[in-house]
């Protein structure tokens, strides 16, 4: 059975030899450089312990320096699976998702036709190059000179010109005795709809030959010289030689340059690729006037595991980047992703190189953002997240995108990175003293205004700040002790942090040290206890952790005495957070009561205080026994803690109603 022309080329393009061989060998991590496709392992064809078997993943070939075995993916499958050529192709085609072609008795004839079409295309290349040197191309030469292209660059890129004539190329090729069907089949001419001679596809355009990975000219791209032309750039129609969605401009030379260590850069157009290559960035390619397809993406990953998408700094360029994210997420693998270098607004790579030179472009490439950051930017930029519903909508949108990732390990890492970015967006604002301030709002404006700006929180009223209970030193100390217990429990058992993320984010720590610990815990708990302790020691000093865990009120807590007991740590943190929440509620009610008592007092104030006290009492029952003498029962049957009642009465006594001109009741 003969395979259709181009089938094996397409198969080799879609497959990674490293993945095919990787099922049979264990790579030597010391010698291998997976980022460059340079892989080494003990040879699967003979018994050895040293890693003498070399795979060049970018070129698609292997070689053993011991037994001298060599070949490509097809030969590797033939040898290791003991199958013939066609069965090896069938196995690899199944892996690549390519259906095996049906038996075609005319396969040889088609192969001959493709060879003839390629020869016709080379004739066209020579014709267009000659036309660029004639008088009719003076405007085209002037344009290319303004774009900074020297004669050497024009020759290197084989740039030509199609005269503004209906049958210029057609007549030239017919004079070479080339058949009509070959000229039309190559996409160089179109049949007339009026019964006349076929006419040239390209007229009045600067011509850029498009070559495949093997160096054959398969198509042309033409840049119109007429500013009123509806199509500024025009590509050849699809033919037996040319599939636009499976082709890249400058594919072969870029693959060679990337193999020598240059970063693979994906630009938008021919001139960008030429400018990049002439400036020393030889591994530059471009899709052909359309959004990047899945096939092109796989081709890019065959050249480099992490191409840099260098898109124009305008709205269209940003939209193209966002579309590419959705295409790429289901396809990313370990070590195989994309990075994005956004050009300055209104500039493309060619503009930037002319204005600022290669160092400026290199700086942008070095700062290229990973795909997860661009995903975050897309979902947050220009939006305000000042309500739980909006935050929940953001979480839902991001979860849906992360679900698209097939690899569970990458999916997990994306989740952790999103959690970090979310923490930076929604974390409580720190005051100069280090304490948290709540009640503000911030808007998400990633990339233009930072991660968001806070609006000032309401200023506490003087009567609230002067509340006797709010100023009680005993309560402040208790609050700080509970904070310390919570932080210590989470540090010794960080796997429970995820269950308490929301209350921890809202926790207003009185002690600045505890506030700093809380931030470190939320950011690094998922990395494990050892890493968390290391981060704390690095940020707060080695003595900070030792002082916390050795404090008497912390050391006696059961979950501290038995580190790693998740159930005990979970119970401890939940109880302490509940007690702090109840205490804050009581403080707020008493502060509000003090405000209300400046007006006309009523029984509602007493009821609210009793309810708040009951809530605080319930939160503390786990550590206090009923009937211990610490509680008193009010006339209305509500049980109140003695200390709270004493402090409340002291507060009421401290309010001088006569000076406020109010009647006492």
Residue pairs with C-beta under 8 A, 6 or more apart in sequence:
1 86
1 103
2 104
2 107
2 108
2 111
3 89
3 101
3 107
4 101
4 104
4 107
4 110
5 107
5 110
5 111
5 114
5 240
6 114
7 98
7 101
8 74
8 89
9 212
9 213
9 214
10 98
10 246
11 89
11 92
11 93
11 96
11 98
12 60
12 72
12 73
13 213
13 246
13 298
13 299
13 302
14 96
14 97
14 98
14 295
14 298
14 302
15 60
15 73
15 92
15 95
15 96
16 57
16 301
16 302
17 55
17 56
17 57
17 60
17 61
17 62
17 72
17 73
17 76
18 34
18 37
18 39
18 55
18 57
20 73
20 76
20 77
20 92
20 95
21 39
21 41
21 44
21 55
21 62
21 76
22 39
24 44
24 80
25 41
25 42
25 44
25 53
26 41
26 42
27 34
27 39
27 40
27 41
28 40
28 41
28 42
28 51
31 40
31 51
32 38
32 39
32 40
32 41
33 39
34 305
34 335
35 305
35 306
35 335
36 58
36 259
36 261
37 55
37 56
37 57
37 58
37 259
37 305
38 54
38 56
38 57
39 54
39 55
39 56
39 57
40 51
40 52
40 53
40 54
40 55
41 51
41 53
41 55
42 48
42 49
42 50
42 51
42 52
42 53
43 52
43 53
43 64
43 66
43 67
43 69
44 53
44 80
45 53
45 64
45 67
45 69
45 79
46 64
46 66
46 67
46 69
48 66
50 66
52 64
52 65
52 66
53 62
53 63
53 64
53 65
53 66
53 69
54 62
54 63
54 64
54 65
55 61
55 62
56 62
56 259
57 302
58 255
58 258
58 259
58 302
58 303
58 304
59 259
60 72
60 73
61 70
61 71
61 72
62 69
62 70
62 71
62 72
62 76
63 69
63 70
64 70
69 79
71 79
73 92
74 85
74 88
74 89
74 92
75 88
77 83
77 88
77 91
77 92
78 84
78 85
78 88
81 87
81 88
81 91
83 91
89 100
90 100
93 99
93 100
104 110
110 240
113 182
113 185
113 240
114 240
114 241
116 182
117 182
117 185
117 186
117 239
117 240
117 241
118 216
118 217
118 218
118 241
120 173
120 178
120 182
120 183
120 186
120 188
121 186
121 188
121 209
121 216
121 217
121 218
121 219
121 241
122 217
123 172
123 173
123 176
123 178
124 169
124 173
124 186
124 188
124 217
124 220
125 158
125 160
125 209
125 217
127 160
127 169
127 172
127 173
128 160
128 161
128 162
128 169
128 207
128 209
128 220
129 158
129 159
129 160
130 160
131 137
131 160
131 161
131 162
131 163
131 168
132 140
132 141
132 154
132 159
132 160
132 161
132 206
134 161
134 163
136 161
136 163
136 164
137 161
137 163
139 225
140 161
140 206
140 225
143 206
143 225
144 154
144 159
144 206
147 271
147 350
148 275
148 278
148 354
149 157
149 159
149 274
149 278
153 274
153 278
157 208
157 209
157 274
158 209
159 206
159 207
159 208
160 206
160 207
160 209
161 205
161 206
161 207
162 168
162 169
162 200
162 202
162 203
162 204
162 205
162 207
162 222
163 203
163 204
164 203
164 204
164 225
165 200
165 203
166 199
166 200
166 203
167 197
167 198
167 199
167 200
168 200
168 203
169 188
169 189
169 200
169 202
170 183
170 188
170 189
170 197
170 198
170 199
170 200
173 183
173 188
174 180
174 183
180 198
183 189
183 198
184 190
184 191
184 198
185 239
185 240
186 239
186 241
187 201
187 219
187 236
187 237
187 238
187 239
187 242
188 200
188 201
188 202
188 236
189 198
189 199
189 200
189 201
190 198
190 199
190 201
191 198
192 198
192 199
201 234
201 236
201 237
202 220
202 222
202 234
204 224
204 225
204 226
204 229
205 222
205 223
205 224
205 225
205 234
206 222
206 223
206 225
207 220
207 221
207 222
208 220
208 221
208 222
208 223
208 249
208 270
209 217
209 220
210 217
210 218
210 219
210 220
210 221
210 235
210 236
210 242
210 247
210 249
210 288
211 217
211 218
211 251
211 252
212 218
212 247
212 251
212 252
213 251
213 252
213 255
214 252
215 252
216 241
218 236
218 239
218 241
218 242
218 247
219 235
219 236
219 239
219 241
219 242
219 244
219 247
219 288
220 235
220 236
221 233
221 234
221 235
221 236
221 249
221 270
221 288
221 289
222 233
222 234
222 235
223 232
223 233
223 270
224 231
224 232
224 233
224 234
233 269
233 270
233 289
235 244
235 288
235 289
236 242
238 244
244 288
244 289
244 290
245 290
245 293
245 295
245 296
246 293
246 295
246 296
246 299
247 288
247 296
248 254
248 285
248 286
248 287
248 288
248 296
248 299
248 300
249 270
249 273
249 285
249 286
249 287
249 288
250 273
250 277
250 284
250 285
250 286
251 285
251 299
253 277
253 282
254 264
254 282
254 283
254 284
254 285
254 303
255 283
255 303
256 282
257 282
257 283
258 264
258 283
258 303
258 304
262 281
262 282
262 283
263 281
263 283
263 304
263 308
263 365
264 283
264 284
264 285
264 300
264 303
264 304
264 306
264 307
264 308
265 276
265 281
265 283
265 284
265 285
265 307
265 308
265 310
265 341
265 349
265 365
266 284
266 285
266 286
266 287
266 292
266 300
266 307
266 308
266 309
266 310
267 273
267 276
267 284
267 285
267 286
267 310
267 311
267 348
267 349
268 286
268 287
268 311
268 312
268 317
268 320
268 348
269 286
269 289
269 348
270 286
271 350
272 284
272 286
272 310
272 348
272 349
272 350
273 284
273 285
273 286
275 349
275 350
275 353
275 354
276 282
276 284
276 310
276 349
276 350
276 353
276 361
277 284
279 353
279 357
279 358
279 361
280 358
281 358
281 361
283 303
283 304
285 300
285 303
287 293
287 296
291 320
291 323
291 324
292 300
292 320
292 324
292 327
293 327
294 327
294 331
297 324
297 327
297 328
297 331
298 331
300 307
301 307
301 336
305 335
305 336
305 337
306 335
306 336
306 337
306 338
306 339
307 338
307 339
308 338
308 339
308 340
308 341
308 365
308 368
309 321
309 324
309 338
309 339
309 340
309 341
310 341
310 343
310 349
310 364
310 365
311 317
311 318
311 320
311 321
311 340
311 341
311 342
311 343
312 343
312 347
312 348
313 342
313 343
313 344
313 345
313 346
313 347
313 348
314 345
314 346
317 342
317 343
317 348
318 342
321 340
321 342
321 374
322 374
322 378
324 338
325 371
325 374
325 375
325 378
325 401
326 401
326 404
328 337
328 338
328 371
329 371
329 375
329 401
329 404
329 405
330 404
330 405
330 406
331 406
332 338
332 371
332 405
332 407
332 410
333 407
333 410
334 407
334 409
334 410
337 370
337 371
338 371
339 368
339 369
339 370
339 371
340 368
340 369
340 370
340 371
340 374
341 364
341 365
341 367
341 368
341 369
342 364
342 369
343 349
343 351
343 352
343 364
344 352
347 355
349 361
352 360
352 361
352 364
353 360
353 361
372 414
372 417
372 418
373 421
375 398
375 401
376 398
376 418
376 421
376 446
377 446
377 447
379 394
379 397
379 398
379 401
380 394
380 425
380 444
380 445
380 446
381 444
381 445
381 446
381 447
381 448
382 444
382 445
382 448
383 390
383 394
383 443
383 444
384 390
384 441
384 443
384 444
385 391
385 394
385 425
385 426
385 442
385 443
385 444
385 452
386 441
386 442
386 443
391 426
394 422
394 444
395 422
398 418
402 411
402 414
402 415
402 418
403 411
405 411
405 414
416 526
419 526
420 523
421 446
421 451
423 505
423 522
423 523
424 451
425 442
425 444
425 446
425 451
425 452
426 442
426 505
427 505
427 519
427 522
428 436
428 437
428 438
428 505
428 506
428 508
429 436
429 437
429 440
429 454
430 436
430 437
430 515
431 437
433 512
434 512
434 513
434 515
434 516
435 508
435 509
435 510
435 512
435 515
436 507
436 508
436 509
436 515
437 457
437 508
438 457
438 506
438 508
439 457
439 458
440 454
440 455
440 456
440 457
441 454
441 455
442 451
442 452
442 453
442 454
442 455
443 452
443 453
444 451
444 452
445 451
445 452
445 453
461 595
463 591
463 594
463 595
463 598
464 470
464 591
464 594
464 595
465 471
466 594
467 587
467 590
467 591
467 594
467 651
468 647
468 650
468 651
468 654
469 475
469 586
469 587
469 590
469 591
469 644
469 647
469 648
469 651
470 587
470 590
470 591
472 647
474 643
475 583
475 587
476 510
478 583
479 510
479 580
479 583
480 510
480 511
480 514
481 553
482 576
482 579
482 580
483 507
483 509
483 510
483 511
483 514
483 580
484 511
484 514
484 548
484 551
484 553
484 554
485 553
485 554
485 557
485 572
485 576
486 507
486 572
486 573
486 576
486 577
487 514
487 517
487 518
487 521
487 548
488 548
488 549
488 554
488 557
488 560
489 496
489 557
489 559
489 560
489 569
489 572
489 573
489 576
490 496
490 497
490 500
490 504
490 521
490 525
490 569
490 573
491 517
491 521
491 529
491 532
491 533
491 536
491 545
491 548
491 549
492 529
492 549
492 559
492 560
492 563
492 564
492 569
493 529
493 559
493 563
493 564
493 565
493 566
493 569
494 521
494 525
494 526
494 528
494 529
494 532
495 525
495 566
496 566
496 569
496 570
496 573
497 504
497 521
497 522
497 525
497 526
498 525
498 526
499 570
500 573
500 574
500 577
501 522
503 577
503 581
504 518
504 521
504 522
505 522
507 518
507 577
507 580
508 584
509 515
509 518
513 540
513 544
516 539
516 540
517 536
517 540
517 544
517 548
520 532
520 535
520 536
520 539
520 540
521 532
523 535
524 531
524 532
524 535
525 532
527 535
529 563
533 545
536 544
536 545
537 544
537 545
548 554
549 555
549 560
554 560
555 561
557 572
558 565
558 568
558 572
559 565
559 568
559 569
559 571
559 572
562 568
575 619
575 622
578 619
579 616
579 619
579 620
581 619
582 615
582 616
582 618
582 619
582 620
583 616
583 619
585 612
585 615
585 616
586 612
586 613
586 615
586 616
586 644
588 612
589 608
589 609
589 611
589 612
590 609
590 612
590 648
590 651
592 608
593 605
593 608
593 609
594 651
594 655
596 604
596 605
597 605
597 652
597 655
597 657
598 660
598 662
599 662
600 662
601 665
609 648
610 634
610 636
610 638
610 640
613 638
613 640
613 641
613 644
613 645
614 638
614 639
614 640
616 641
616 644
617 631
617 639
617 640
617 641
620 641
624 630
630 641
630 642
630 643
631 639
631 640
631 641
631 642
632 639
632 640
632 642
632 645
633 639
633 640
634 640
657 663
657 664
658 664
